[in-house]
Amino acid sequence: MDYELVERDPTVEEYQRLRHAVGWSEMTDEGLAVGLPRALFSVVLQLDGETIGCGRVVGDGGLYFYIQDIIVLAEHRGRGLGRLIMDAVMGYLERTAKPGAFVGLMAAEDIAPFYEKFGFRVRPERQPGMFRVW
């Protein structure tokens, strides 16, 4: 299959569809219209022009970066597409984050090993989420 990774924000409609497909709660279109374009970095994964995945980085662009919304639709998983999205995200961070910057993300427990491959560590129980200090 001919997948294409495009550096751009997902549209409100694309983002809502992806969130719904993976079982995440719905967000308001109004909130998304404000928030999506304010990401520091975004990519969408497309197949024949249809968005089937995405990844975003949010934060202040200097001290704190948070990886958000790494999504690949279920029927396209197992093909290295999540890694493709994360490689783009990590490339952005390599170009942008300065030494000592905090890079965080929230991951379901069963997904943590995927992010560990990129240098992230699970935080102690009293501190949920995952992190990496650049």
C-alpha positions as CSV (number, residue, x, y, z in Angstrom):
1,M,0.0,0.0,0.0
2,D,1.1,3.5,-0.7
3,Y,1.1,5.4,2.6
4,E,2.1,9.1,2.7
5,L,3.1,11.1,5.7
6,V,2.2,14.8,5.4
7,E,3.4,17.5,7.7
8,R,0.2,19.4,8.5
9,D,-2.5,19.6,11.1
10,P,-5.4,17.2,10.9
11,T,-8.7,18.8,10.1
12,V,-11.4,18.9,12.7
13,E,-13.3,16.2,10.8
14,E,-10.3,14.0,10.3
15,Y,-9.3,14.3,14.0
16,Q,-12.9,13.6,15.2
17,R,-13.1,10.5,13.0
18,L,-9.7,9.2,14.2
19,R,-10.6,9.7,17.8
20,H,-13.9,8.0,17.4
21,A,-12.4,5.0,15.6
22,V,-9.9,4.3,18.4
23,G,-12.6,4.8,21.1
24,W,-11.4,8.1,22.5
25,S,-13.9,10.6,23.9
26,E,-15.4,13.2,21.5
27,M,-14.2,16.8,21.8
28,T,-16.1,19.8,20.6
29,D,-15.5,21.0,17.1
30,E,-15.1,24.5,18.5
31,G,-12.3,23.5,20.8
32,L,-10.6,21.5,18.1
33,A,-10.8,24.4,15.7
34,V,-8.8,26.5,18.2
35,G,-6.5,23.8,19.5
36,L,-5.4,21.8,16.4
37,P,-3.6,24.7,14.6
38,R,-1.8,25.6,17.8
39,A,0.2,22.4,17.8
40,L,4.0,22.9,17.5
41,F,4.2,20.0,15.0
42,S,1.6,17.8,13.3
43,V,1.7,15.0,10.8
44,V,-1.1,13.1,9.2
45,L,-0.7,9.6,7.6
46,Q,-2.7,9.2,4.5
47,L,-3.6,6.3,2.2
48,D,-5.0,7.3,-1.2
49,G,-5.8,10.8,0.2
50,E,-7.7,9.5,3.2
51,T,-6.3,10.3,6.7
52,I,-5.7,7.0,8.6
53,G,-3.4,8.3,11.3
54,C,-1.8,11.3,12.9
55,G,0.6,12.5,15.5
56,R,1.1,15.9,17.2
57,V,3.5,17.7,19.5
58,V,2.1,20.4,21.8
59,G,3.8,22.6,24.4
60,D,5.6,25.9,24.8
61,G,8.3,25.1,22.2
62,G,11.2,25.7,24.6
63,L,11.0,24.0,28.0
64,Y,8.1,21.6,27.6
65,F,6.9,19.3,24.7
66,Y,4.1,16.8,24.9
67,I,3.6,14.1,22.3
68,Q,-0.2,13.8,21.7
69,D,-2.5,11.8,19.6
70,I,-0.3,9.1,18.0
71,I,-3.1,7.3,16.2
72,V,-3.2,4.6,13.5
73,L,-6.5,3.1,12.5
74,A,-6.7,-0.6,13.7
75,E,-6.9,-2.0,10.1
76,H,-3.5,-0.4,9.3
77,R,-1.6,-1.4,12.4
78,G,1.2,-3.9,12.4
79,R,2.9,-2.3,9.4
80,G,5.3,0.0,11.1
81,L,3.1,3.1,10.6
82,G,3.1,4.1,14.3
83,R,6.9,4.0,14.1
84,L,6.8,6.2,10.9
85,I,4.7,8.8,12.8
86,M,7.0,8.7,15.8
87,D,10.1,9.0,13.7
88,A,8.7,12.2,12.3
89,V,7.8,13.4,15.8
90,M,11.3,12.5,17.1
91,G,12.9,14.3,14.1
92,Y,11.0,17.4,15.0
93,L,12.1,17.2,18.6
94,E,15.8,16.5,17.5
95,R,15.7,19.7,15.5
96,T,13.8,21.8,18.1
97,A,14.2,20.7,21.7
98,K,17.3,22.0,23.5
99,P,19.2,20.0,26.2
100,G,17.2,19.7,29.4
101,A,13.8,20.1,27.7
102,F,11.1,17.9,29.1
103,V,9.3,15.7,26.6
104,G,6.2,14.0,28.0
105,L,3.4,11.8,26.9
106,M,0.5,9.8,28.3
107,A,0.3,6.2,27.2
108,A,-1.9,3.3,28.1
109,E,0.0,0.7,30.1
110,D,0.0,-1.9,27.3
111,I,1.4,0.7,24.8
112,A,4.3,1.8,27.0
113,P,6.8,-0.7,25.4
114,F,6.2,1.1,22.0
115,Y,7.4,4.4,23.4
116,E,10.2,2.9,25.4
117,K,11.8,2.1,22.0
118,F,12.1,5.9,21.5
119,G,13.8,6.4,24.9
120,F,10.8,7.2,27.0
121,R,10.5,5.7,30.5
122,V,7.4,5.0,32.6
123,R,7.1,7.3,35.6
124,P,6.6,5.9,39.1
125,E,3.0,5.1,40.1
126,R,2.7,8.4,42.0
127,Q,3.6,10.3,38.8
128,P,1.4,9.0,35.9
129,G,2.5,9.2,32.3
130,M,5.9,8.8,30.6
131,F,8.7,11.3,30.0
132,R,12.0,11.9,28.5
133,V,14.4,14.7,29.3
134,W,16.0,15.9,26.0
